[in-house]
Structure formats: C-alpha cells, structure tokens
C-alpha cells in the first residue's frame, strides 16, 4: 500500500457542510421564534464556526428536552467528528439509527467512525447503505474516497473525491482526499492546488499542512515548508511526522539552530531513533559545537556500530577537535567495513599525517 494511503487514516477532521447536519430536522412550531429555535440557531452557528464546546453545549440542552431530536443528534455527531472522538461518534450515529434506521447522514457518520476505528469492511457497508439512500450526500462521498485510498483503489478514489467536491465543495476533507488521490498518480502540481484549496477552507488541518509540506519538499521549495511546519506544530507540538518534515527542511536550508531544536525534541520522543540522533549531531556540528556533537555521535555509534557514514561523522568530529589519534582509530574501523569509501580514506590519511606531525613536535 502507498504511504499516502496510510497517512490518510490519520487525517484530521475539518469543517462540515451544513446539509450533513440539517438533512433530518424536526418541525418547529409555527409563530415567533421560541427559546428552542434560538438555541438551535446558536448551536448551528457555533458548529459552522467549529466552536465544538459551545456547539456541544447547545445541542445537549436541546437533547435534554427532546432526546430524539434528530437535528441535535446530527449536530452532536458533527461535534464528535470535529473533536476526533470517533468512539463517541459511533455511539451517536447508533443512537440516530435507532430512532431512524434509514437516516443517510446517520449511516454516513457511522461509516466515518468505523473508518477511523479501522473497521474498514464495516465502514464500507455502512457507507454504501448511506449512498443508496442519498446519492448526493457529500459526507458519504468523502467517506468513500477515503476508504478507497486506504484500500489502494486509486482510480476509484480519484473519481469519488471529485464527486465529493461536487456535492460538498466547502468540505476541506473532500479536497484533501482529492489531493491524496492525485499524489498517488504523481500529479504534484494539481495535488498541491487541492491541498491549497483544502487549507483555504480550513487552515487548522494537521493532515493537509503535512501533505502540502511533503509535496513542497519533493519539489525543492524548502522555505515554503517552514511556515507549514510551524502551523502544524502549533496544532500538535509532538507530532512525529511534522517534526521529521521540519528537520528535512531546516537541514536542507542549513538552519542549524532550528534543526537543533526540532531534532533534540525528536531525540526526547524517540531516544533510540537513528535519524533523530544523526540530525541532532549534524545540527551541533553546523553550529560549531563539536564536543556536544561528539557526545551525540557516541549514541549513534551505540545504536549502529557498523554504519560507515556514522563512523565517518564520528572520525571527522574527532579530527576537528584535534583528537587525531582517536580519529585514526575510528577511521581505520570504518575502512575495515568499507575499504573503498573515499571520505573515510581521505580522513584517515589526514588524521594519520597530523598525528605523526604532533608526535615529532
């Protein structure tokens, strides 16, 4: 399976089209707007603004008076989806379906929850049922494109994402899934445009920020990656994918202070990760902090004592610290592993020459 199909599983929730939460509504009493109508209006206003706590509070007040209020239940489904609380979303969808078994939005929310809970077969069945009841339901097309991406059905996913955009053009998830589908066909420019559109609708999407950053890294536009990384880290400061994306950009741009900060954070999160320690060591070397870099390289050598590139970094750091005898010993160790590696051979010769010069003095 392509790595982007796996990443789609972790895609965050964005905004929700109004029709998904207002398809099934109870008839309100005729006449002046009552307290419940005002509360309902406020709830949907909060929902449109993605103010999940206030929306939840308002919908819950309605449900306390009328537990079977389908509009409020759909609103609560949207809230739990927005908060990525998929077990609660599943329970809410089940409640909707108890009261109205043929609720297309209820089935679509159930499919959404099952997909995020990695119950893919069940999600597919529920979503197919939703589309049988309503072929124009945007959420169901978003779900279908996401499920097809997970299953590696990229041509089908592309068509479903296009249909999702037709039915729900203001749903950022539709555009994000379209971007992933395009990326699997290596249509980078179009994919980038799709993620731009998704972020234009909702700039607070971790997944879309990461995917746009990844595309920009691929095409070498590293400086444009930096604001995306900072926005993503503001949403999730310890997200591993974002940290690695930032490390890639900062290392490429030789921004060593920033590289040091992110790689050190990654070291704390993944103390046995080679990539984290290597980039931390490289950042220290870039800042001229060779003693600290030497200590970091000790960790790397402990993790992989037969890695010639790591041994070269270790030997070169010792050389810069004027510890020539140790540099010779490490470079000889690397030469035994890979005799024809030119950087090691040159470094060994330089270290050996300076070691003997120091002896003669």
C-alpha positions as CSV (number, residue, x, y, z in Angstrom):
1,X,0.0,0.0,0.0
2,X,1.3,3.5,-0.9
3,X,2.5,5.5,2.1
4,X,-0.1,8.2,1.4
5,X,-2.9,5.8,1.8
6,X,-1.7,5.0,5.3
7,X,-1.3,8.7,6.1
8,X,-5.0,9.2,5.1
9,X,-6.0,7.2,8.0
10,X,-4.7,9.8,10.3
11,X,-6.3,12.7,8.5
12,X,-7.8,15.2,10.9
13,X,-11.4,16.4,10.7
14,X,-12.2,19.8,9.3
15,X,-15.5,21.6,8.7
16,X,-18.8,20.0,8.0
17,X,-21.2,21.0,5.2
18,X,-24.5,22.3,6.6
19,X,-26.6,19.8,4.7
20,X,-25.0,16.9,6.6
21,X,-26.3,18.2,9.9
22,X,-29.6,19.6,8.8
23,X,-30.9,16.9,6.4
24,X,-33.2,15.5,9.1
25,X,-35.0,18.1,11.1
26,X,-37.9,18.2,13.4
27,X,-40.7,20.6,12.5
28,X,-40.6,23.6,14.7
29,X,-43.8,25.2,15.9
30,X,-45.2,28.0,13.7
31,X,-45.1,31.5,15.0
32,X,-42.5,33.7,16.8
33,X,-39.1,32.0,17.3
34,X,-39.1,30.2,20.6
35,X,-36.3,29.5,23.0
36,X,-35.6,26.2,21.5
37,X,-35.4,27.7,18.0
38,X,-33.0,30.3,19.2
39,X,-30.9,27.6,20.9
40,X,-30.9,25.6,17.7
41,X,-29.8,28.5,15.7
42,X,-27.0,29.3,18.1
43,X,-25.9,25.6,18.0
44,X,-25.6,25.7,14.2
45,X,-23.8,29.0,14.3
46,X,-21.2,27.5,16.7
47,X,-21.0,24.4,14.6
48,X,-20.3,26.5,11.4
49,X,-17.6,28.3,13.3
50,X,-16.1,25.0,14.6
51,X,-16.5,26.1,18.2
52,X,-17.0,22.5,19.3
53,X,-17.5,23.1,23.1
54,X,-20.2,25.7,22.6
55,X,-21.9,23.7,19.9
56,X,-21.9,20.6,22.1
57,X,-23.4,22.5,25.0
58,X,-26.2,23.9,22.9
59,X,-27.1,20.6,21.2
60,X,-27.0,18.8,24.6
61,X,-29.5,21.3,26.0
62,X,-31.9,20.5,23.2
63,X,-31.4,16.8,23.7
64,X,-32.1,17.1,27.4
65,X,-35.6,18.3,26.5
66,X,-36.0,16.1,23.5
67,X,-33.7,13.0,23.3
68,X,-35.0,12.0,19.9
69,X,-34.4,15.4,18.3
70,X,-32.6,14.2,15.1
71,X,-31.2,17.6,14.1
72,X,-29.5,17.9,17.5
73,X,-28.2,14.3,17.3
74,X,-26.7,15.0,13.9
75,X,-25.2,18.2,15.4
76,X,-23.6,16.2,18.1
77,X,-22.3,13.7,15.5
78,X,-20.6,16.6,13.7
79,X,-19.1,17.8,17.0
80,X,-17.7,14.5,18.0
81,X,-16.3,14.1,14.5
82,X,-14.7,17.5,14.7
83,X,-13.1,16.6,18.0
84,X,-11.8,13.3,16.6
85,X,-13.7,11.4,19.2
86,X,-14.7,8.5,17.0
87,X,-15.9,6.1,19.6
88,X,-18.4,8.7,20.7
89,X,-19.2,9.5,17.1
90,X,-20.1,5.8,16.6
91,X,-22.3,5.8,19.7
92,X,-24.1,9.0,18.5
93,X,-24.6,7.5,15.0
94,X,-26.0,4.3,16.5
95,X,-28.5,6.5,18.5
96,X,-29.6,8.3,15.4
97,X,-30.1,5.0,13.6
98,X,-32.2,3.6,16.5
99,X,-34.7,6.4,16.0
100,X,-34.4,6.5,12.2
101,X,-32.9,3.3,10.7
102,X,-32.9,4.9,7.2
103,X,-31.1,8.0,8.1
104,X,-28.5,8.5,5.3
105,X,-26.4,11.0,7.4
106,X,-26.6,8.7,10.4
107,X,-25.2,5.9,8.3
108,X,-22.5,8.2,6.9
109,X,-21.4,9.2,10.3
110,X,-21.4,5.6,11.4
111,X,-19.2,4.8,8.4
112,X,-16.9,7.7,9.3
113,X,-16.5,6.4,12.8
114,X,-15.8,2.9,11.7
115,X,-13.3,4.0,9.2
116,X,-11.3,5.9,11.8
117,X,-11.6,3.0,14.2
118,X,-10.0,0.9,11.4
119,X,-13.1,-1.3,10.9
120,X,-12.8,-0.9,7.2
121,X,-15.2,-3.6,6.0
122,X,-18.0,-2.5,8.3
123,X,-17.4,1.2,7.3
124,X,-17.7,0.3,3.6
125,X,-21.0,-1.5,4.2
126,X,-22.5,1.4,6.2
127,X,-21.3,4.0,3.7
128,X,-22.7,2.1,0.7
129,X,-26.1,2.0,2.5
130,X,-25.9,5.8,3.0
131,X,-25.3,6.3,-0.7
132,X,-28.1,4.0,-1.6
133,X,-30.4,6.2,0.4
134,X,-28.9,9.5,-0.8
135,X,-26.6,9.6,-3.8
136,X,-25.9,13.3,-3.3
137,X,-24.7,13.1,0.3
138,X,-21.3,14.9,0.4
139,X,-20.1,13.2,3.6
140,X,-20.7,9.7,2.1
141,X,-18.6,10.6,-0.9
142,X,-15.9,11.9,1.3
143,X,-16.0,8.6,3.2
144,X,-16.0,6.6,0.0
145,X,-12.9,8.3,-1.4
146,X,-11.1,7.9,2.0
147,X,-11.9,4.2,2.2
148,X,-10.8,3.6,-1.4
149,X,-7.5,5.4,-0.6
150,X,-6.9,3.1,2.3
151,X,-7.7,0.1,0.1
152,X,-5.3,1.3,-2.6
153,X,-8.1,1.8,-5.2
154,X,-6.6,5.0,-6.5
155,X,-8.6,5.5,-9.8
156,X,-11.9,4.9,-7.9
157,X,-10.7,7.2,-5.1
158,X,-10.0,9.9,-7.5
159,X,-13.5,9.7,-9.0
160,X,-15.1,9.6,-5.6
161,X,-13.1,12.6,-4.4
162,X,-14.3,14.5,-7.5
163,X,-17.9,13.6,-6.7
164,X,-17.3,14.6,-3.1
165,X,-16.1,18.0,-4.3
166,X,-19.2,18.4,-6.5
167,X,-21.6,17.6,-3.6
168,X,-19.7,19.3,-0.8
169,X,-17.3,21.9,-2.3
170,X,-16.8,23.6,1.1
171,X,-15.8,20.4,2.9
172,X,-12.0,20.6,3.2
173,X,-11.8,16.8,3.6
174,X,-13.1,16.4,0.1
175,X,-10.3,18.5,-1.3
176,X,-7.7,16.8,0.9
177,X,-8.7,13.3,-0.3
178,X,-8.6,14.6,-3.9
179,X,-5.1,15.8,-3.2
180,X,-4.0,12.4,-1.9
181,X,-5.6,10.7,-4.9
182,X,-3.7,13.0,-7.3
183,X,-0.5,12.5,-5.4
184,X,-0.7,8.7,-6.0
185,X,-0.7,9.5,-9.7
186,X,2.3,11.8,-9.2
187,X,0.3,14.8,-10.4
188,X,2.1,17.0,-7.9
189,X,1.0,20.5,-9.2
190,X,-2.7,19.5,-9.1
191,X,-2.3,17.8,-5.8
192,X,-0.7,20.9,-4.3
193,X,-3.6,23.0,-5.6
194,X,-6.1,20.6,-4.0
195,X,-4.3,20.9,-0.6
196,X,-4.2,24.7,-1.0
197,X,-7.9,24.7,-1.5
198,X,-8.5,22.5,1.5
199,X,-6.4,24.8,3.7
200,X,-8.1,27.9,2.3
201,X,-11.4,26.4,3.7
202,X,-9.8,25.3,7.0
203,X,-6.3,26.3,7.8
204,X,-6.3,24.2,11.0
205,X,-5.8,20.8,9.4
206,X,-2.8,19.0,10.5
207,X,-3.0,16.4,7.7
208,X,-3.3,18.9,4.9
209,X,-0.5,21.0,6.3
210,X,1.7,18.0,6.4
211,X,0.8,16.8,2.9
212,X,1.4,20.2,1.4
213,X,4.7,20.4,3.2
214,X,5.7,17.0,1.8
215,X,4.9,18.0,-1.7
216,X,6.9,21.2,-1.4
217,X,9.9,19.2,-0.1
218,X,9.7,16.9,-3.1
219,X,9.9,19.8,-5.5
220,X,12.6,21.6,-3.5
221,X,10.6,24.6,-2.2
222,X,12.0,24.2,1.3
223,X,11.5,27.8,2.5
224,X,7.7,27.4,1.9
225,X,7.7,24.3,4.1
226,X,8.8,26.3,7.2
227,X,5.6,28.2,7.9
228,X,3.6,25.0,7.3
229,X,5.7,23.1,9.9
230,X,5.3,25.9,12.4
231,X,1.5,26.0,11.9
232,X,1.4,22.2,12.2
233,X,3.5,22.2,15.4
234,X,1.2,24.8,16.9
235,X,-1.7,22.3,16.4
236,X,0.3,19.3,17.6
237,X,3.7,20.1,19.2
238,X,4.9,16.5,19.5
239,X,3.7,15.2,16.1
240,X,6.4,12.9,14.8
241,X,5.6,13.4,11.1
242,X,5.7,17.2,11.4
243,X,9.0,17.1,13.4
244,X,10.6,15.0,10.7
245,X,9.2,17.3,7.9
246,X,10.7,20.3,9.7
247,X,14.0,18.6,10.2
248,X,14.2,17.8,6.5
249,X,13.5,21.5,5.6
250,X,15.9,23.0,8.2
251,X,18.7,20.7,7.4
252,X,18.4,21.4,3.7
253,X,18.5,25.2,4.4
254,X,21.3,24.8,6.9
255,X,19.2,26.5,9.6
256,X,21.1,24.8,12.4
257,X,19.5,26.4,15.4
258,X,16.1,25.4,14.2
259,X,17.4,21.9,13.2
260,X,18.9,21.5,16.7
261,X,15.6,22.4,18.4
262,X,13.5,20.0,16.4
263,X,16.0,17.1,16.4
264,X,16.5,17.4,20.1
265,X,12.8,17.2,20.6
266,X,12.7,14.2,18.4
267,X,15.5,12.6,20.4
268,X,13.5,13.0,23.6
269,X,10.4,11.4,22.0
270,X,12.4,8.7,20.2
271,X,15.6,8.0,22.2
272,X,16.6,5.0,20.0
273,X,15.9,6.7,16.6
274,X,18.9,6.9,14.3
275,X,17.5,9.8,12.3
276,X,16.9,11.9,15.4
277,X,20.4,11.5,16.7
278,X,22.1,12.0,13.4
279,X,20.3,15.2,12.7
280,X,20.9,16.4,16.3
281,X,24.7,15.6,15.8
282,X,24.7,17.4,12.4
283,X,23.0,20.5,13.9
284,X,25.6,20.7,16.6
285,X,28.4,20.3,14.1
286,X,26.8,23.0,11.9
287,X,26.8,25.3,15.0
288,X,30.5,24.5,15.6
289,X,29.6,22.7,18.9
290,X,31.9,19.7,18.2
291,X,32.3,18.5,21.8
292,X,28.5,18.2,22.1
293,X,28.3,16.7,18.6
294,X,30.9,14.1,19.6
295,X,28.7,13.0,22.6
296,X,25.6,12.7,20.3
297,X,27.6,10.6,17.9
298,X,28.5,8.3,20.7
299,X,24.8,7.5,20.9
300,X,24.7,6.9,17.2
301,X,27.6,4.5,17.3
302,X,26.0,2.6,20.1
303,X,22.8,2.3,18.1
304,X,24.6,1.1,14.9
305,X,28.3,0.4,15.3
306,X,28.7,-0.8,11.7
307,X,27.3,2.3,9.9
308,X,30.2,3.7,7.9
309,X,28.5,7.1,7.5
310,X,28.1,7.4,11.2
311,X,31.7,6.4,11.8
312,X,32.9,9.0,9.3
313,X,30.9,11.7,11.2
314,X,32.5,10.5,14.4
315,X,36.0,10.4,13.0
316,X,35.6,13.8,11.3
317,X,34.3,15.4,14.6
318,X,37.3,14.0,16.5
319,X,39.6,15.4,13.7
320,X,38.0,18.9,14.2
321,X,38.6,18.5,17.9
322,X,42.2,17.8,17.1
323,X,42.0,14.4,18.7
324,X,43.9,12.8,15.8
325,X,44.8,9.5,17.4
326,X,41.1,8.8,18.1
327,X,40.1,10.0,14.6
328,X,42.6,7.5,13.1
329,X,41.3,4.6,15.2
330,X,37.7,5.3,14.2
331,X,38.5,5.8,10.6
332,X,40.5,2.6,10.5
333,X,37.5,0.8,11.9
334,X,35.3,2.3,9.1
335,X,37.9,1.3,6.5
336,X,37.7,-2.3,7.6
337,X,34.0,-2.2,7.0
338,X,34.2,-0.4,3.6
339,X,37.8,-0.1,2.3
340,X,36.8,1.9,-0.8
341,X,34.8,4.6,0.8
342,X,36.7,7.8,-0.3
343,X,35.7,10.2,2.5
344,X,37.0,7.8,5.1
345,X,40.2,7.1,3.2
346,X,41.0,10.8,2.9
347,X,40.1,11.5,6.5
348,X,42.3,8.6,7.7
349,X,45.2,9.9,5.7
350,X,44.8,13.5,7.1
351,X,44.4,12.3,10.7
352,X,47.4,10.0,10.4
353,X,49.6,12.7,9.0
354,X,48.7,15.2,11.7
355,X,49.1,12.6,14.4
356,X,52.7,12.0,13.3
357,X,53.4,15.7,13.0
358,X,52.2,16.2,16.6
359,X,54.5,13.3,17.7
360,X,57.5,14.8,16.0
361,X,56.9,18.1,17.8
